[in-house]
Amino acid sequence: MNYGVMVSRDSFVFTRYGVVSINQLPPDSSVLGVEGIGKSTQFERVAIVGEEKATIGIRLITQATDSILMPQTRIFSERVYEAGNLSSINEIEFHNPLKTSGFNPGLNEEVVDLQPRSAYVIGLMRNIVHSSSKCLAFLIRDASDSEYISHIKQSVTNLADKVNAKIRIEINEGKLGHLWIVFKGKAVREMQRAVSEISPGRACIDLSPELLREFVAGMLDAYVSNPFYGGDPVITFSIEDSVPKRFLQNALSFYNSRIFETSCITSYAPKFLESMVFVGEEIPTRNPIWSNLSESSEGPRLFSRVRGWLDIETSPANLIFEKEGFSPIVDGLYTYPSVLSD
């Protein structure tokens, strides 16, 4: 008898090699989950079955992350709910590990050949705000320190030289500490390919442990900003940034960091993902803004408040396993198994 859960192919799961999307989960992979209702995590071998036929799923927005769910998926919280009925509750329980073991990114035997500085810059340039055949622009939300800006200029130039892209580089300082990285010229597509080849969905498979840390650090520096309401730095996302937000949520869990708090008044407002991250130690960020993190007097929250949900097009799949009580962790959520085949 096979047990399993209906999942979206756009969702992320925890593996021994990092955070991987369902679409890119290799055959005979083991994913992280819990036994029954216990919180002691373990890895279990799974298989993916199902046609890639588009259907309507649910985008669930909470304090901790964005999740892409199928309406039939059942989720652990204080009770078991079908995803289609989550609008009736206010809080969702997320995976909140004390410590994750066996984390070994770089699933491919031949990992991408990059220098740490290049991996950092590619992570930094995940936030593309304009793309055309002759112009490519990236936004860094908070970069006001002169030494940090100089470091960015040098690192971006080194990456362009490594790619051998004959382009003009402009780095412009905007209002509120924003920094714009702009590439212009006929070779812009070469630079865009170099950046897009290392996507959040492929990073854990293609990058070695050291390069993955640099990539995650670059993403954190790209999205971090000082909150207008005061307090610790926050990671700010727009409505289009569901994938990088969910990737960072899951990646930070692997680096034993806590998602602490977010603010999202409506499902269409910018999301603020705040994490008590020990940056500079496990994750080598460069932006001095992270040095302003304060110690939290509150313990880790087990439940995350629901901020919104909306319909979204996605493709379903069955995540199948053999253990009756096993509950895989998908997009940080405890998913409840059901019998999928005899």
C-alpha positions in Angstrom: 0.0 0.0 0.0 1.3 3.4 -0.9 0.7 6.5 1.1 1.3 10.1 -0.1 0.2 13.7 -0.4 -1.1 15.8 -3.3 1.4 18.6 -3.8 2.1 21.4 -6.2 5.1 21.0 -8.5 6.1 24.5 -7.6 6.5 23.7 -3.9 9.8 23.1 -2.1 10.8 20.1 0.0 13.7 19.6 2.4 16.3 17.0 1.3 19.7 16.0 2.6 21.2 18.2 -0.2 19.2 21.3 0.5 15.9 22.9 -0.5 14.7 21.5 -3.8 11.5 22.2 -5.8 9.2 19.2 -6.5 9.8 19.7 -10.2 13.6 19.2 -9.7 13.5 16.4 -7.0 15.8 13.6 -8.3 14.5 10.0 -8.5 14.5 8.0 -5.3 15.1 11.1 -3.2 14.6 11.2 0.6 12.7 14.2 2.0 12.3 15.5 5.5 9.2 14.8 7.5 7.8 13.7 10.9 6.5 10.4 12.2 2.8 10.7 13.1 2.2 13.9 15.1 5.7 13.9 16.6 8.2 16.6 15.9 11.2 14.4 15.6 12.2 14.8 12.0 13.5 12.0 9.8 14.2 11.4 6.1 12.0 9.1 4.0 12.4 7.9 0.4 9.7 9.3 -1.9 8.6 9.1 -5.5 6.8 11.6 -7.7 3.8 10.4 -9.8 1.3 12.4 -11.8 0.8 14.3 -15.1 2.0 17.9 -15.4 -1.5 19.2 -16.1 -2.2 22.8 -15.2 -4.9 23.3 -12.6 -5.9 25.8 -9.9 -4.0 25.7 -6.6 -4.0 27.9 -3.5 -1.3 30.5 -2.7 -1.3 30.7 1.1 0.4 33.8 2.6 1.3 33.7 6.3 3.7 35.5 8.5 6.5 33.0 7.7 6.3 32.3 4.0 4.3 31.9 0.8 3.1 28.3 0.1 1.7 26.9 -3.1 -0.9 24.2 -2.2 -3.4 21.9 -3.9 -6.9 22.2 -2.5 -7.0 18.5 -1.6 -3.7 18.7 0.5 -4.3 18.2 4.2 -2.2 20.3 6.5 -1.3 19.7 10.2 -2.1 22.6 12.5 -3.9 22.3 15.8 -6.2 20.1 13.7 -5.9 18.6 10.2 -7.4 20.8 7.5 -7.8 20.5 3.8 -6.0 23.3 2.1 -9.2 24.5 0.5 -10.6 25.1 4.0 -7.7 27.0 5.5 -9.6 30.3 5.1 -11.6 29.3 8.2 -8.6 29.3 10.6 -6.2 32.1 11.6 -2.9 30.3 12.3 -0.9 27.6 10.6 1.9 25.5 12.1 5.2 25.5 10.2 8.2 23.3 10.5 10.4 24.9 13.1 13.5 22.6 13.6 15.8 22.8 16.6 18.7 21.6 14.4 18.9 20.1 11.0 21.4 17.4 10.4 22.8 15.7 7.3 22.7 18.9 5.2 25.0 18.2 2.2 24.2 20.5 -0.8 25.7 19.8 -4.2 23.7 16.8 -5.4 25.4 16.8 -8.8 28.8 15.0 -9.0 30.1 18.0 -11.0 29.1 21.1 -9.2 29.1 24.5 -10.9 32.7 26.0 -11.1 32.4 29.4 -9.4 34.5 31.5 -7.1 32.8 32.3 -3.7 32.6 36.0 -4.7 30.8 35.1 -8.0 28.3 33.0 -6.2 27.6 35.8 -3.8 27.1 38.3 -6.7 24.7 35.9 -8.6 22.6 35.6 -5.4 22.7 39.4 -5.0 21.4 39.8 -8.6 18.3 37.6 -8.2 16.1 40.7 -7.9 15.8 41.6 -11.6 13.6 44.6 -12.1 14.1 45.2 -15.8 15.2 42.9 -18.6 15.5 43.6 -22.3 17.9 42.6 -25.1 20.2 45.5 -24.4 19.6 46.5 -20.7 19.4 44.5 -17.5 18.8 46.1 -14.1 18.9 44.8 -10.6 17.8 46.4 -7.3 19.5 46.2 -3.9 17.1 47.6 -1.4 19.4 48.9 1.2 23.1 49.6 0.4 24.2 53.0 1.8 27.6 52.1 3.3 30.4 53.4 1.0 32.7 50.4 1.6 30.0 48.0 0.9 29.1 49.8 -2.4 32.8 49.7 -3.4 32.8 45.9 -2.7 29.7 45.4 -4.9 31.2 47.4 -7.8 34.4 45.3 -7.7 32.6 42.0 -7.4 30.1 42.8 -10.2 33.0 43.8 -12.4 34.9 40.6 -11.7 31.8 38.5 -12.5 31.4 40.3 -15.9 35.1 39.7 -16.6 34.7 36.0 -15.7 31.6 35.7 -18.0 33.6 37.6 -20.7 30.6 39.8 -21.4 31.5 43.0 -23.2 29.0 45.3 -21.5 28.8 48.6 -19.8 28.2 48.5 -16.1 26.5 51.3 -14.2 25.9 51.3 -10.4 23.7 54.1 -9.3 22.7 55.2 -5.8 19.0 56.0 -5.5 16.8 57.3 -2.7 16.3 55.5 0.6 19.6 53.8 0.2 18.5 51.8 -2.9 21.3 50.7 -5.2 20.8 50.0 -8.9 23.1 47.6 -10.9 22.6 48.2 -14.6 24.1 46.3 -17.5 23.9 47.8 -21.0 25.2 46.7 -24.4 24.8 43.9 -27.0 26.2 41.2 -24.7 23.5 41.7 -22.0 22.0 38.3 -22.8 25.3 36.6 -21.9 25.2 38.1 -18.5 21.6 37.3 -18.0 22.2 33.6 -18.9 25.1 33.5 -16.3 22.8 34.9 -13.6 19.7 32.8 -14.5 21.6 29.5 -14.7 21.8 29.5 -10.9 18.2 29.8 -9.8 16.9 29.2 -6.3 15.4 26.0 -7.6 18.8 24.7 -8.8 21.1 26.2 -6.2 21.1 23.2 -3.8 21.6 20.7 -6.6 24.3 22.6 -8.5 26.3 24.4 -5.8 28.8 23.1 -3.3 28.2 23.9 0.4 30.5 26.9 0.4 29.0 28.3 -2.8 25.5 27.8 -1.6 26.2 29.8 1.6 27.5 32.6 -0.6 24.5 32.5 -2.9 22.1 32.6 0.1 24.1 35.5 1.6 23.8 37.4 -1.7 20.0 36.9 -1.8 19.7 38.1 1.9 21.8 41.2 1.1 19.7 41.9 -2.0 16.3 41.9 -0.2 17.3 43.3 3.2 16.2 46.8 4.3 15.6 48.8 7.4 12.0 48.8 8.5 10.2 52.1 8.6 8.6 51.2 11.9 11.9 50.6 13.6 13.5 47.5 14.9 15.6 44.7 13.3 16.3 44.6 9.5 13.7 42.9 7.4 13.8 41.0 4.2 11.3 42.8 1.9 9.5 41.0 -1.0 7.0 42.2 -3.6 3.9 40.3 -4.8 5.9 38.7 -7.6 8.6 37.3 -5.3 6.9 34.2 -4.1 9.7 31.8 -5.2 12.7 33.6 -3.6 10.7 34.2 -0.5 9.8 30.5 -0.1 13.4 29.5 -1.0 14.9 31.7 1.7 12.4 30.6 4.3 13.4 27.0 3.7 17.1 27.6 3.3 17.3 29.6 6.5 15.8 26.6 8.3 18.6 24.5 7.0 21.1 27.0 8.5 19.3 26.7 11.8 17.9 30.3 11.6 14.5 31.3 12.9 11.8 33.1 10.9 10.8 35.6 13.6 8.1 37.9 12.3 6.5 39.4 9.2 4.0 42.1 8.4 1.5 41.8 5.6 -1.7 43.8 5.8 -3.3 42.4 2.7 -2.3 39.7 0.2 -1.3 42.4 -2.3 1.0 44.4 0.1 4.8 43.9 0.2 5.8 41.1 2.5 8.3 41.6 5.3 10.2 38.4 6.3 12.1 39.0 9.5 14.6 36.4 10.7 16.8 36.2 13.7 19.7 35.0 11.6 23.2 34.6 12.8 24.6 36.2 9.7 28.3 36.6 9.3 28.8 33.3 11.0 26.9 30.5 9.2 25.8 32.8 6.3 28.5 35.2 5.2 26.5 38.3 4.4 28.4 41.5 3.5 25.8 44.3 4.0 26.6 46.1 7.3 22.8 46.5 8.0 22.8 43.0 9.4 25.1 44.1 12.3 22.1 45.9 13.7 20.3 42.6 14.6 19.2 42.5 18.2 18.6 39.5 20.4 14.9 38.5 20.7 13.4 38.0 24.1 10.6 35.9 22.5 10.9 32.2 21.8 10.3 30.7 18.4 6.7 30.7 17.4 5.1 27.4 16.5 2.1 29.0 14.7 2.2 31.6 11.9 -0.8 33.9 11.3 -2.6 33.6 8.0 -2.4 36.8 6.0 -4.2 35.9 2.8 -4.9 33.2 0.2 -5.7 33.4 -3.5 -6.1 31.1 -6.5 -3.0 30.5 -8.6 -2.3 28.2 -11.6 0.1 25.3 -10.9 0.6 21.6 -11.7 -0.2 18.8 -9.3 1.8 15.7 -8.4 1.5 12.8 -6.0 4.4 12.6 -3.5 4.3 8.9 -2.6 6.0 7.0 0.3 5.5 3.7 2.0 5.4 4.6 5.7 1.9 5.0 7.0 2.6 7.6 9.7 5.1 9.7 7.7 4.2 13.3 7.2 6.5 15.1 4.7 7.3 18.8 5.2 6.4 20.7 2.1 7.0 24.5 1.9 7.7 24.4 5.6 4.2 23.0 6.4 3.4 19.6 8.0 1.4 17.7 5.4 -1.0 14.9 6.4 -0.7 11.6 4.4 -3.5 9.7 2.8 -3.7 6.3 0.9 -3.0 7.0 -2.8 -2.8 3.4 -4.1 -3.1 -0.2 -3.0 
